[in-house]
Amino acid sequence: MEESGDIDHVKLSQIKLSVGEKLTALKKVDEEIIELIDDGEVIVCEIDEADRFNETVYEMLARVEAKLKKSVEKESAAACKSSVRAKLPKLDLPVFNGEITKWFTFWTAIKQQSAQECIAGLTLTDANYAEAVKVLESRFGNKQRIIAKHMEALLHLDPVSWQGNTLALRALYDKIENHVRELAALGVEANTCNSLLPSILMSKLPSELSLAISRKLSEDDDWKFDKIMEELSQELQARERTLPKPDSSRRTSHFKEGKPKRKRPTSVTLHTSITHCCYCDEEHAPESCTKVDKIDKR
C-alpha cells in the first residue's frame, strides 16, 4: 500500500472495512479447501502460503490504522486550536482626508478624498508604497504651509460672547491647545509668537473674562501666551467646579405642572349648595319653606 499524506479519512475507513470483510471470507474459504485436501504436505504448503498472505494483509491494516489515528489527532488538534483562538479587536488604521493640518497624524493608511485623488494613478502595493508616500509628502508635507494653516485656523475660531457659557469656553480652550500642540510638533513654540497669539486668544474671550485675566497679568513680563492659557485654565476649572451636577435620585417630569382645572358646576351642585331660604330668610332650602308656602306670596 502506497503511503500518501493526502489520503482522505473516510477513504481509509472504507479500505479498512473492506479488507477486514475480505480477510474473513478468505479465511473461511481456506478452511474449506484444507478439509478437501488429503495430502499432508500440500496442506502444510497451503497453510504457509495463507500465513504469508495474512501477514501482508495485517501489515496493510496496521498502516491504515496508523494513518487513521494520525488523521484523527490532526483534526482534534485543529479543532482545539480554533476553539481557543482569541477574537482580536478590529484595528482601524488612521486615515488622511487631505486636511493639511492633520498631515502629521497620518501614518500608514491612505484612504479618502483629495489624498486618494492625489495617488489615484498608483496601485498601493509593496513595490510603489514608497512612491505613494513621496507623492503625498510633496503635496501635503510642506512645513510652512502647515504652520500657516494652523495660524489661520486659530484666527478663524469662533469667539465666545457670554462668560457664563462654560462649555463653549472649554471647547475653545481645547481647540486652541490642540493647534498650539501641533505647532510645537512643527518646531514653533507658542512663546515665540507672543506678538500674535496672546491677542488672538484674548479676542476670542468674553470681555468680562478678558478683564479678569488682565487684572491678574498686570506686569508686562506676564503677558506670555502660556501664562494667559494657564490663567484661563484656572478660571475654567473654577467655573466647572461650580456647575450644577445632575441629581440621579431626583426624577424630573417631562410635563409641566399646570393649574388645577376648575370643575364646572352642575345644576345639582348649585341646587345642593344653597341652604339659605330666600322667602323667610331662614336656614333651609327654599323649596322646603313652610312659612311662605303659597306660590303667590313667593
Kinemage of the C-alpha trace (Angstrom):
@kinemage 1
@onewidth
@group {chain A} dominant
@subgroup {mainchain}
@vectorlist {calphas} color= white
{ca met a 1} P 0.000 0.000 0.000
{ca glu a 2} L 1.370 3.352 -1.056
{ca glu a 3} L 1.703 5.959 1.733
{ca ser a 4} L 0.248 9.376 0.989
{ca gly a 5} L -0.400 12.333 3.284
{ca asp a 6} L -3.440 13.345 1.238
{ca ile a 7} L -5.471 10.131 1.709
{ca asp a 8} L -8.916 11.007 2.888
{ca his a 9} L -10.000 9.863 6.336
{ca val a 10} L -13.270 8.421 5.001
{ca lys a 11} L -11.485 6.527 2.224
{ca leu a 12} L -9.102 4.966 4.731
{ca ser a 13} L -12.022 3.805 6.852
{ca gln a 14} L -13.645 2.228 3.789
{ca ile a 15} L -10.409 0.415 2.880
{ca lys a 16} L -10.042 -0.934 6.408
{ca leu a 17} L -13.624 -2.200 6.478
{ca ser a 18} L -13.407 -3.773 3.014
{ca val a 19} L -10.102 -5.566 3.690
{ca gly a 20} L -11.408 -6.871 7.010
{ca glu a 21} L -14.517 -8.346 5.354
{ca lys a 22} L -12.466 -9.957 2.559
{ca leu a 23} L -9.990 -11.394 5.059
{ca thr a 24} L -12.828 -13.038 6.991
{ca ala a 25} L -14.291 -14.521 3.805
{ca leu a 26} L -10.864 -15.714 2.644
{ca lys a 27} L -10.212 -17.435 5.973
{ca lys a 28} L -13.466 -19.351 5.621
{ca val a 29} L -12.547 -20.446 2.083
{ca asp a 30} L -9.095 -21.589 3.260
{ca glu a 31} L -10.695 -23.777 5.909
{ca glu a 32} L -12.993 -25.365 3.328
{ca ile a 33} L -10.050 -26.034 0.972
{ca ile a 34} L -7.966 -27.674 3.705
{ca glu a 35} L -10.847 -30.039 4.519
{ca leu a 36} L -10.885 -31.203 0.884
{ca ile a 37} L -7.119 -31.921 0.671
{ca asp a 38} L -5.870 -35.341 1.787
{ca asp a 39} L -2.144 -34.847 1.182
{ca gly a 40} L -0.432 -33.591 4.356
{ca glu a 41} L 2.428 -31.852 2.522
{ca val a 42} L 0.022 -29.911 0.340
{ca ile a 43} L -1.905 -28.859 3.414
{ca val a 44} L 1.284 -27.532 5.041
{ca cys a 45} L 2.168 -25.589 1.886
{ca glu a 46} L -1.326 -24.089 1.716
{ca ile a 47} L -1.167 -23.071 5.373
{ca asp a 48} L 2.273 -21.435 4.911
{ca glu a 49} L 1.105 -19.515 1.858
{ca ala a 50} L -2.041 -18.401 3.678
{ca asp a 51} L 0.046 -17.198 6.641
{ca arg a 52} L 2.319 -15.139 4.380
{ca phe a 53} L -0.680 -13.575 2.695
{ca asn a 54} L -2.320 -12.861 6.036
{ca glu a 55} L 0.848 -11.176 7.311
{ca thr a 56} L 0.816 -8.864 4.292
{ca val a 57} L -2.837 -8.048 4.844
{ca tyr a 58} L -2.347 -7.453 8.574
{ca glu a 59} L 0.599 -5.155 7.834
{ca met a 60} L -1.558 -3.166 5.439
{ca leu a 61} L -4.342 -2.934 8.022
{ca ala a 62} L -1.856 -1.745 10.643
{ca arg a 63} L -0.651 1.024 8.306
{ca val a 64} L -4.247 2.019 7.605
{ca glu a 65} L -4.946 2.127 11.336
{ca ala a 66} L -1.868 4.314 11.900
{ca lys a 67} L -2.992 6.690 9.160
{ca leu a 68} L -6.455 6.905 10.647
{ca lys a 69} L -5.072 7.619 14.110
{ca lys a 70} L -2.779 10.338 12.762
{ca ser a 71} L -5.652 11.920 10.839
{ca val a 72} L -7.905 11.936 13.922
{ca glu a 73} L -5.179 13.500 16.076
{ca lys a 74} L -4.572 16.199 13.467
{ca glu a 75} L -8.270 17.066 13.230
{ca ser a 76} L -8.585 17.125 17.024
{ca ala a 77} L -5.597 19.467 17.351
{ca ala a 78} L -7.026 21.794 14.687
{ca ala a 79} L -10.419 21.865 16.421
{ca cys a 80} L -8.794 22.601 19.770
{ca lys a 81} L -6.717 25.395 18.260
{ca ser a 82} L -9.719 27.028 16.636
{ca ser a 83} L -11.765 26.797 19.847
{ca val a 84} L -9.177 28.647 21.942
{ca arg a 85} L -8.330 31.204 19.295
{ca ala a 86} L -8.875 34.660 20.757
{ca lys a 87} L -11.098 37.063 18.899
{ca leu a 88} L -8.879 40.043 18.288
{ca pro a 89} L -10.387 43.522 18.059
{ca lys a 90} L -10.639 45.176 14.693
{ca leu a 91} L -7.783 47.576 14.090
{ca asp a 92} L -8.849 50.823 12.449
{ca leu a 93} L -5.859 52.498 10.858
{ca pro a 94} L -5.775 56.302 10.870
{ca val a 95} L -6.887 57.934 7.636
{ca phe a 96} L -5.786 61.138 5.974
{ca asn a 97} L -8.536 63.144 4.286
{ca gly a 98} L -6.406 65.853 2.731
{ca glu a 99} L -6.639 68.355 5.608
{ca ile a 100} L -3.140 69.789 5.739
{ca thr a 101} L -3.182 70.460 9.484
{ca lys a 102} L -3.793 66.734 10.065
{ca trp a 103} L -0.833 65.552 7.999
{ca phe a 104} L 1.438 64.602 10.882
{ca thr a 105} L -1.263 62.411 12.431
{ca phe a 106} L -1.462 60.422 9.228
{ca trp a 107} L 0.923 57.475 9.348
{ca thr a 108} L 0.158 54.483 7.169
{ca ala a 109} L -3.372 54.431 5.766
{ca ile a 110} L -4.134 56.324 2.542
{ca lys a 111} L -7.882 56.161 2.072
{ca gln a 112} L -10.079 59.037 1.035
{ca gln a 113} L -10.878 62.435 -0.519
{ca ser a 114} L -8.084 64.520 -2.058
{ca ala a 115} L -5.330 62.311 -0.690
{ca gln a 116} L -6.780 59.399 -2.623
{ca glu a 117} L -7.151 61.503 -5.770
{ca cys a 118} L -3.531 62.574 -5.469
{ca ile a 119} L -2.350 58.968 -5.790
{ca ala a 120} L -5.232 57.684 -7.935
{ca gly a 121} L -2.784 56.579 -10.633
{ca leu a 122} L -0.801 54.410 -8.237
{ca thr a 123} L -1.691 50.898 -7.163
{ca leu a 124} L -0.889 50.567 -3.467
{ca thr a 125} L 1.471 47.613 -3.432
{ca asp a 126} L 4.732 46.965 -1.629
{ca ala a 127} L 6.621 47.989 -4.754
{ca asn a 128} L 5.214 51.521 -5.078
{ca tyr a 129} L 4.163 52.269 -1.497
{ca ala a 130} L 7.244 54.444 -1.004
{ca glu a 131} L 6.375 56.346 -4.180
{ca ala a 132} L 2.826 56.959 -2.939
{ca val a 133} L 4.156 58.351 0.344
{ca lys a 134} L 6.584 60.551 -1.578
{ca val a 135} L 3.752 61.989 -3.698
{ca leu a 136} L 1.688 62.738 -0.603
{ca glu a 137} L 4.602 64.316 1.232
{ca ser a 138} L 5.348 66.603 -1.691
{ca arg a 139} L 1.743 67.823 -1.696
{ca phe a 140} L 0.764 67.870 1.969
{ca gly a 141} L 4.071 67.766 3.831
{ca asn a 142} L 5.126 71.376 3.243
{ca lys a 143} L 6.033 72.524 6.748
{ca gln a 144} L 5.449 76.240 6.166
{ca arg a 145} L 2.032 75.614 4.633
{ca ile a 146} L 1.029 73.509 7.625
{ca ile a 147} L 2.153 76.222 10.059
{ca ala a 148} L 0.232 78.836 8.084
{ca lys a 149} L -2.900 76.670 8.130
{ca his a 150} L -2.719 76.281 11.904
{ca met a 151} L -2.346 80.043 12.370
{ca glu a 152} L -5.257 80.621 10.000
{ca ala a 153} L -7.390 78.149 11.962
{ca leu a 154} L -6.571 80.000 15.201
{ca leu a 155} L -7.586 83.324 13.663
{ca his a 156} L -10.930 81.941 12.468
{ca leu a 157} L -12.011 80.244 15.695
{ca asp a 158} L -15.498 81.291 16.765
{ca pro a 159} L -15.335 83.668 19.760
{ca val a 160} L -17.390 83.098 22.919
{ca ser a 161} L -19.527 86.144 23.711
{ca trp a 162} L -21.062 85.108 27.056
{ca gln a 163} L -18.804 84.338 30.004
{ca gly a 164} L -21.429 82.050 31.551
{ca asn a 165} L -21.127 79.581 28.667
{ca thr a 166} L -18.533 77.367 30.350
{ca leu a 167} L -18.916 74.506 27.866
{ca ala a 168} L -18.173 76.764 24.897
{ca leu a 169} L -15.180 78.244 26.720
{ca arg a 170} L -13.824 74.755 27.406
{ca ala a 171} L -14.259 73.772 23.750
{ca leu a 172} L -12.444 76.948 22.665
{ca tyr a 173} L -9.599 76.254 25.096
{ca asp a 174} L -9.208 72.672 23.824
{ca lys a 175} L -9.134 73.769 20.166
{ca ile a 176} L -6.500 76.428 20.851
{ca glu a 177} L -4.409 73.973 22.858
{ca asn a 178} L -4.630 71.395 20.066
{ca his a 179} L -3.400 73.832 17.407
{ca val a 180} L -0.599 75.065 19.663
{ca arg a 181} L 0.458 71.468 20.333
{ca glu a 182} L 0.584 70.786 16.587
{ca leu a 183} L 2.659 73.937 16.067
{ca ala a 184} L 5.065 72.797 18.773
{ca ala a 185} L 5.476 69.480 16.931
{ca leu a 186} L 6.468 71.520 13.870
{ca gly a 187} L 9.072 73.394 15.881
{ca val a 188} L 7.040 76.557 16.517
{ca glu a 189} L 6.854 77.291 20.238
{ca ala a 190} L 3.915 79.368 21.445
{ca asn a 191} L 6.089 81.903 23.266
{ca thr a 192} L 7.952 82.660 20.045
{ca cys a 193} L 4.673 84.092 18.704
{ca asn a 194} L 3.990 86.393 21.666
{ca ser a 195} L 3.255 89.272 19.365
{ca leu a 196} L 0.299 87.433 17.836
{ca leu a 197} L -1.049 84.517 19.891
{ca pro a 198} L -1.976 86.468 23.071
{ca ser a 199} L -4.001 88.937 21.007
{ca ile a 200} L -5.759 86.122 19.168
{ca leu a 201} L -6.621 84.361 22.415
{ca met a 202} L -7.920 87.454 24.216
{ca ser a 203} L -10.053 88.428 21.207
{ca lys a 204} L -11.909 85.108 21.411
{ca leu a 205} L -12.888 85.510 25.079
{ca pro a 206} L -15.852 87.416 26.559
{ca ser a 207} L -14.920 90.943 27.624
{ca glu a 208} L -15.614 90.213 31.318
{ca leu a 209} L -13.306 87.187 31.287
{ca ser a 210} L -10.601 89.061 29.382
{ca leu a 211} L -10.761 91.803 32.009
{ca ala a 212} L -10.485 89.278 34.860
{ca ile a 213} L -7.404 87.702 33.280
{ca ser a 214} L -5.906 91.125 32.566
{ca arg a 215} L -6.130 92.043 36.247
{ca lys a 216} L -4.027 89.003 37.115
{ca leu a 217} L -1.468 89.774 34.401
{ca ser a 218} L -0.740 93.389 35.129
{ca glu a 219} L 3.021 93.127 34.600
{ca asp a 220} L 4.455 93.242 31.103
{ca asp a 221} L 6.599 90.178 31.743
{ca asp a 222} L 3.491 88.086 32.419
{ca trp a 223} L 1.900 88.727 29.036
{ca lys a 224} L 3.035 85.485 27.522
{ca phe a 225} L 0.778 83.050 25.747
{ca asp a 226} L 1.410 80.106 28.057
{ca lys a 227} L 0.760 82.311 31.101
{ca ile a 228} L -2.555 83.501 29.662
{ca met a 229} L -3.533 79.897 28.911
{ca glu a 230} L -2.638 78.946 32.470
{ca glu a 231} L -4.873 81.671 33.913
{ca leu a 232} L -7.680 80.713 31.530
{ca ser a 233} L -7.350 77.065 32.573
{ca gln a 234} L -7.665 78.012 36.243
{ca glu a 235} L -10.749 80.124 35.505
{ca leu a 236} L -12.352 77.242 33.618
{ca gln a 237} L -11.596 74.747 36.372
{ca ala a 238} L -13.140 77.063 38.954
{ca arg a 239} L -16.268 77.521 36.828
{ca glu a 240} L -16.564 73.807 36.114
{ca arg a 241} L -16.431 73.036 39.829
{ca thr a 242} L -19.479 75.238 40.371
{ca leu a 243} L -21.540 73.741 37.551
{ca pro a 244} L -24.687 72.042 38.864
{ca lys a 245} L -24.386 68.293 38.918
{ca pro a 246} L -27.351 66.200 37.819
{ca asp a 247} L -29.042 64.524 40.782
{ca ser a 248} L -29.759 60.926 39.889
{ca ser a 249} L -32.060 60.488 42.904
{ca arg a 250} L -34.487 63.070 41.656
{ca arg a 251} L -36.795 62.297 38.827
{ca thr a 252} L -37.742 65.228 36.708
{ca ser a 253} L -41.082 65.208 35.000
{ca his a 254} L -41.286 65.823 31.264
{ca phe a 255} L -44.630 67.526 31.738
{ca lys a 256} L -45.267 70.961 33.141
{ca glu a 257} L -47.467 71.170 36.133
{ca gly a 258} L -50.488 73.178 35.161
{ca lys a 259} L -53.019 74.886 37.345
{ca pro a 260} L -55.746 72.570 38.603
{ca lys a 261} L -58.799 72.775 36.417
{ca arg a 262} L -61.889 74.246 37.981
{ca lys a 263} L -64.826 71.919 37.858
{ca arg a 264} L -67.773 73.295 36.010
{ca pro a 265} L -70.721 73.490 38.421
{ca thr a 266} L -73.766 71.446 37.510
{ca ser a 267} L -77.374 72.128 38.355
{ca val a 268} L -77.243 69.517 41.115
{ca thr a 269} L -74.279 71.121 42.846
{ca leu a 270} L -75.835 74.550 42.552
{ca his a 271} L -79.048 73.237 43.994
{ca thr a 272} L -77.464 71.451 46.959
{ca ser a 273} L -75.069 74.255 47.798
{ca ile a 274} L -77.879 76.727 48.620
{ca thr a 275} L -79.013 76.413 52.271
{ca his a 276} L -80.404 79.920 52.820
{ca cys a 277} L -84.124 80.387 52.178
{ca cys a 278} L -84.854 83.446 50.092
{ca tyr a 279} L -88.517 83.586 51.252
{ca cys a 280} L -88.310 83.532 55.030
{ca asp a 281} L -84.605 84.278 55.485
{ca glu a 282} L -84.035 81.103 57.495
{ca glu a 283} L -81.536 78.269 57.051
{ca his a 284} L -83.259 75.734 54.855
{ca ala a 285} L -83.798 75.089 51.198
{ca pro a 286} L -86.342 77.442 49.566
{ca glu a 287} L -88.476 74.584 48.221
{ca ser a 288} L -88.946 73.194 51.737
{ca cys a 289} L -90.104 76.504 53.208
{ca thr a 290} L -93.303 76.107 55.255
{ca lys a 291} L -93.747 79.723 56.315
{ca val a 292} L -94.197 81.104 52.860
{ca asp a 293} L -95.924 78.189 51.291
{ca lys a 294} L -98.225 79.910 48.856
{ca ile a 295} L -96.998 80.456 45.346
{ca asp a 296} L -98.479 83.947 45.010
{ca lys a 297} L -96.627 85.099 48.155
{ca arg a 298} L -93.392 83.683 46.915
